[in-house]
């Protein structure tokens, strides 16, 4: 049996007054999601262990069965793996956003969705003026970049910028958690402030402002850590001889590489609402012909949640259903070899909150021959009646991979 995980990043949400008290998953038209729920078995999953921040790096690696108390090293090392930056044992890898400031406030975490080509110009500029043997900037994807500090101390409190939209940015500058981390916190603060001076009058920023776009005001480091110790999935599950990660997000590429999955890039996949859903669906179908395990990640609904855009989130969820899940189901249902499909988000990203939360998420598992439970629709409320109950840790991935009811 083949295994496919369809992951709609941030799909889960809270009840919305505008939707008559329904969540986006309850309100959206999702006949294919509901087919999976109605013909499969359902439950809820705690993807964020107690004490951990509800980041996508925590939630997605938890879904894959990794114990965060053992493997968690922050988001930076995963970003490094995604762009094939090899880390030495004393390298501190840090996610480095370009952000937009509005005076004293952090306006947004992404500068209005800048292009990678723009990021590359500015990262090279910062490396020229701020880089050293100790500090190195690397271009990532869009507004997401990488900062590596040799000999840096990871015990620094760094606030994810998407957690504090329209809050005073100075209140969230790096803070040392131990005396040994003071030099690292001081260095990162200096880099933030110096980047603001350098970026303010850069020609690319003048062009962006002239076009009515958000300026690139500052770097914002967060998610610091050293290289994680993750066992490849092929060593955990003998039924996986080879596997693939399909994503447009560098973080997920990094998780995939450490998990031993090959990365599949899809033309036109953006990590945003306008991503190539059909291309991703076809890539998953083709990968399932040769691989035993495929992790299909779509970021769109998460970004809509961060933007606080309810209408866009509904559209993203419906696109996931009709443009991605539908063609996959239509194809694999014809195959002689059955395909087990799991559908789930990694965490909620409520539009009213505009950032991740740690509540349990709904999931369903379907394959030909599974005995369905009583759940009829795929959403947060219906999943509470699912036969799997409430799972945590590696319980989900073992149930899924071993076809356990």
C-alpha positions in Angstrom: 0.0 0.0 0.0 1.2 3.5 -0.9 0.8 6.4 1.6 -0.1 10.0 0.8 -0.4 12.9 3.3 -2.3 16.0 2.1 -1.4 18.8 4.3 -3.4 22.1 4.1 -1.2 24.4 6.1 -3.2 26.4 8.7 -6.6 25.2 7.4 -8.1 24.8 10.8 -9.7 27.9 12.4 -12.1 29.2 15.0 -15.9 29.7 14.5 -16.4 33.0 12.6 -19.3 35.4 13.3 -19.3 36.3 9.6 -20.0 32.6 8.8 -22.9 32.2 11.2 -20.6 30.6 13.9 -19.1 28.1 11.5 -15.4 27.6 10.9 -14.0 28.1 7.3 -13.7 24.3 7.0 -17.4 23.9 8.0 -18.6 26.7 5.7 -16.5 26.0 2.6 -17.8 23.7 -0.2 -15.5 20.7 0.1 -17.2 17.6 -1.3 -13.9 15.7 -1.8 -12.7 16.4 1.7 -16.1 15.2 3.0 -15.8 12.0 0.8 -12.5 11.2 2.6 -14.1 11.8 6.0 -17.3 10.0 5.2 -15.6 6.9 3.8 -12.6 6.9 6.2 -11.9 7.3 9.9 -11.5 10.5 11.7 -9.9 12.0 14.8 -8.0 14.9 16.3 -4.3 15.3 16.7 -2.2 17.4 19.0 0.6 18.5 16.8 2.2 21.0 19.2 3.5 19.4 22.4 3.1 21.4 25.6 5.8 24.0 26.1 6.5 24.4 22.3 5.6 27.4 20.1 3.0 26.4 17.5 5.3 26.9 14.6 5.0 24.9 11.3 8.4 23.3 12.0 7.1 21.8 15.2 3.7 20.8 13.9 4.9 19.2 10.6 7.8 17.3 12.1 5.4 16.1 14.9 3.0 14.8 12.2 5.9 12.8 10.8 6.4 11.3 14.2 9.5 13.2 15.5 9.7 13.8 19.2 10.2 17.5 19.6 12.1 17.1 22.9 14.7 15.2 20.9 14.9 16.9 17.5 13.7 20.5 18.0 16.4 23.0 17.1 14.3 25.8 15.7 13.4 26.8 12.2 16.8 28.1 11.0 18.5 24.7 10.6 15.6 23.5 8.5 15.8 26.6 6.3 19.6 25.8 5.9 18.9 22.3 4.8 16.3 23.5 2.3 18.8 25.7 0.4 21.6 23.1 0.9 23.7 25.1 3.4 25.8 22.6 5.3 26.1 23.5 9.0 29.1 23.0 11.2 28.5 21.8 14.7 29.0 25.3 16.1 26.9 27.1 13.4 23.8 28.8 14.7 21.3 28.9 11.8 18.5 31.5 12.0 15.5 32.2 9.8 15.9 35.8 8.5 12.8 37.5 7.3 12.6 40.7 5.5 9.9 42.7 7.2 8.1 46.0 6.7 8.0 48.5 9.6 5.5 51.4 9.9 7.3 53.8 12.3 7.3 52.1 15.7 5.1 49.2 14.5 6.0 46.0 12.7 3.5 46.3 9.8 3.9 42.8 8.3 6.2 39.8 8.3 6.7 39.6 4.5 7.0 43.0 2.9 3.9 42.3 0.9 5.2 39.1 -0.7 8.5 40.2 -2.3 10.1 38.1 -5.0 13.2 36.0 -4.5 15.1 38.0 -7.1 14.6 41.1 -4.9 15.6 39.3 -1.8 18.8 38.1 -3.5 19.8 41.7 -4.3 19.3 42.9 -0.7 20.9 39.8 0.9 24.0 40.2 -1.2 24.0 43.9 -0.2 23.8 43.1 3.5 26.4 40.4 3.2 28.8 42.9 1.7 28.2 45.4 4.5 27.4 43.3 7.5 28.9 39.9 6.7 32.1 38.6 8.2 33.8 35.3 9.1 31.3 35.1 12.0 28.2 36.3 10.1 26.9 35.1 6.8 23.6 35.9 5.0 22.1 33.5 2.5 19.3 34.1 0.0 16.2 31.9 0.6 12.8 32.0 -1.0 10.8 35.3 -1.4 11.0 37.1 2.0 12.4 34.1 3.8 16.2 34.1 4.1 18.9 32.6 6.3 21.4 34.0 8.7 24.3 31.8 10.1 26.3 33.0 13.1 29.4 30.9 13.8 29.7 30.2 17.5 26.3 31.7 18.2 24.4 30.7 21.3 20.9 29.4 20.6 19.5 30.4 24.0 18.2 33.7 22.7 14.5 34.6 22.7 13.5 35.5 19.2 9.9 36.5 18.3 8.5 35.2 15.1 7.4 38.3 13.2 4.1 36.9 12.1 3.1 36.6 15.8 3.3 40.4 16.4 1.7 42.2 13.4 1.1 45.9 14.1 2.9 45.7 17.5 5.9 47.8 18.6 8.9 46.1 17.1 11.3 47.3 19.7 9.4 45.4 22.3 10.4 42.2 20.5 14.1 42.6 19.9 16.4 39.6 20.8 16.7 38.8 24.5 19.3 36.5 26.0 17.8 33.6 28.0 21.1 32.9 29.7 24.2 35.0 30.5 26.2 33.0 27.9 23.7 34.1 25.2 24.2 37.9 25.8 26.8 38.4 23.1 24.6 36.6 20.5 21.5 38.7 21.5 23.6 41.9 21.3 25.0 40.9 17.9 21.5 40.1 16.4 20.1 43.4 17.7 22.9 45.3 16.1 22.3 43.5 12.8 18.6 44.4 12.9 19.3 48.1 13.6 22.2 48.3 11.1 20.1 46.6 8.4 17.4 49.3 8.8 20.0 52.0 8.1 21.3 50.2 5.1 18.0 49.3 3.6 16.3 52.6 4.0 17.7 54.3 0.9 18.5 51.3 -1.2 17.5 51.8 -4.8 15.3 48.7 -4.8 13.3 50.1 -1.9 12.8 53.4 -3.7 11.5 51.4 -6.7 9.1 49.5 -4.4 7.7 52.6 -2.8 7.3 54.3 -6.2 5.1 51.4 -7.2 3.0 51.6 -4.1 4.6 48.5 -2.5 5.7 48.0 1.0 9.4 48.9 1.6 11.8 46.3 2.9 12.5 48.0 6.2 14.6 45.5 8.2 15.8 42.0 8.7 14.1 40.0 11.5 15.9 36.9 12.8 14.0 34.1 14.6 13.9 30.3 14.9 17.6 29.9 15.8 19.1 26.4 16.3 21.9 24.0 15.5 21.7 21.0 13.1 18.9 18.6 14.3 19.3 14.9 14.9 16.5 13.4 12.8 16.3 9.7 11.8 15.2 9.2 8.2 11.7 7.8 7.8 13.1 4.9 5.8 14.8 3.7 9.0 11.6 4.0 11.1 9.1 2.4 8.7 10.4 -0.5 6.6 7.5 -0.1 4.2 9.0 3.2 3.0 11.7 2.3 0.5 11.6 5.9 -0.9 9.6 9.0 -0.3 9.0 12.5 -1.5 8.2 15.9 -0.2 6.2 18.3 -2.5 6.2 21.8 -1.3 6.9 25.4 -2.3 8.1 26.3 1.2 11.8 26.2 2.1 11.1 25.1 5.7 9.2 22.0 4.5 12.1 21.2 2.1 14.4 21.2 5.1 12.2 18.9 7.1 11.9 16.6 4.1 15.7 16.4 3.6 16.3 15.6 7.2 13.5 13.0 7.1 15.2 11.3 4.1 12.6 12.5 1.5 13.5 13.7 -2.0 12.2 17.2 -2.8 9.9 17.7 -5.8 9.6 21.3 -7.0 6.5 22.2 -9.1 6.6 24.9 -11.6 4.2 27.7 -10.6 4.1 26.6 -7.0 4.3 29.8 -5.0 3.5 29.0 -1.4 0.7 31.6 -1.7 -3.0 31.6 -2.7 -2.1 31.6 -6.4 -0.1 28.4 -6.3 -0.3 25.7 -8.9 -2.8 23.3 -7.3 -3.2 21.2 -10.4 0.6 20.9 -10.9 1.0 19.8 -7.3 -1.7 17.2 -7.7 -0.1 15.8 -10.8 3.3 15.7 -9.1 1.8 13.7 -6.2 0.3 11.3 -8.6 3.5 10.8 -10.5 5.5 10.4 -7.3 3.1 7.7 -6.0 3.9 5.7 -9.1 7.5 5.2 -7.9 7.6 6.2 -4.2 6.0 4.5 -1.2 5.3 7.7 0.8 4.5 11.3 -0.4 4.0 14.4 1.8 2.0 17.0 -0.2 2.2 20.4 1.5 0.2 23.4 0.4 0.8 26.7 2.2 -2.0 28.9 0.8 -4.6 28.7 3.6 -2.0 29.6 6.2 -0.9 32.8 4.4 -4.6 33.7 4.1 -5.0 33.3 7.9 -1.9 35.4 8.5 -3.4 38.1 6.4 -6.7 37.9 8.3 -8.5 37.5 5.0 -11.6 35.2 5.5 -12.8 35.3 1.9 -9.3 34.3 0.7 -9.1 31.5 3.2 -12.4 30.0 2.1 -11.2 30.2 -1.5 -7.9 28.5 -0.7 -9.7 25.7 1.1 -12.1 25.1 -1.8 -9.1 25.2 -4.2 -7.4 22.5 -2.1 -10.6 20.4 -2.4 -11.5 20.8 -6.0 -8.1 21.5 -7.7 -5.9 19.2 -5.7 -7.7 16.5 -3.8 -10.2 15.8 -6.6 -7.8 14.9 -9.3 -5.7 12.8 -6.9 -8.8 10.9 -5.8 -10.0 10.4 -9.4 -6.7 8.9 -10.4 -5.6 6.7 -7.5 -9.1 5.2 -7.1 -8.4 3.5 -10.5 -5.2 1.8 -9.3 -4.9 -1.8 -8.4 -2.5 -1.0 -5.5 -4.5 1.0 -2.9 -3.3 4.4 -1.6 -3.9 5.4 2.0 -4.6 9.1 2.1 -4.4 11.2 5.3 -5.9 14.7 5.1 -5.1 17.3 7.8 -3.8 20.8 8.6 -0.6 21.2 10.7 -2.1 23.8 13.1 -4.9 26.4 13.1 -4.2 29.8 11.7 -7.4 31.7 12.7 -8.2 34.7 10.6 -9.3 36.6 13.7 -6.0 35.9 15.4 -3.7 36.1 12.3 -1.1 33.7 13.7 -0.8 30.0 14.7 -2.5 28.4 17.7 -1.9 25.1 19.4 -5.4 23.5 19.5 -5.8 20.0 18.3 -6.4 19.7 14.5 -8.9 17.5 12.6 -7.6 14.6 10.5 -9.0 11.7 8.5 -7.5 8.6 7.1 -9.0 6.8 4.1 -8.1 3.8 2.0 -10.1 1.2 0.2 -11.3 -1.4 2.7 -11.1 0.8 5.8 -14.3 0.5 7.9 -15.7 4.1 8.2 -16.8 5.7 11.4 -19.9 7.9 11.7 -18.2 11.2 10.7 -19.8 12.8 7.6 -17.8 16.0 7.0 -14.2 17.1 7.3 -14.0 19.9 9.9 -13.0 20.7 13.5 -16.3 19.9 15.1 -17.2 16.7 13.2 -13.7 15.2 14.0 -14.5 15.2 17.7 -16.8 12.2 17.0 -14.1 10.3 15.1 -13.1 6.8 16.1 -9.5 7.7 16.5 -10.3 10.1 19.3 -7.5 12.5 20.4 -4.0 11.4 19.4 -0.6 13.0 20.2 3.1 12.4 19.6 3.8 9.7 17.0 0.4 8.0 17.4 -0.9 9.4 14.2 2.0 8.4 11.9 2.1 4.9 13.3 -1.7 4.5 12.9 -1.4 5.8 9.4 1.6 3.9 8.2 0.5 0.6 9.8 -3.2 1.0 8.7 -4.3 0.7 12.3 -7.9 1.6 13.1 
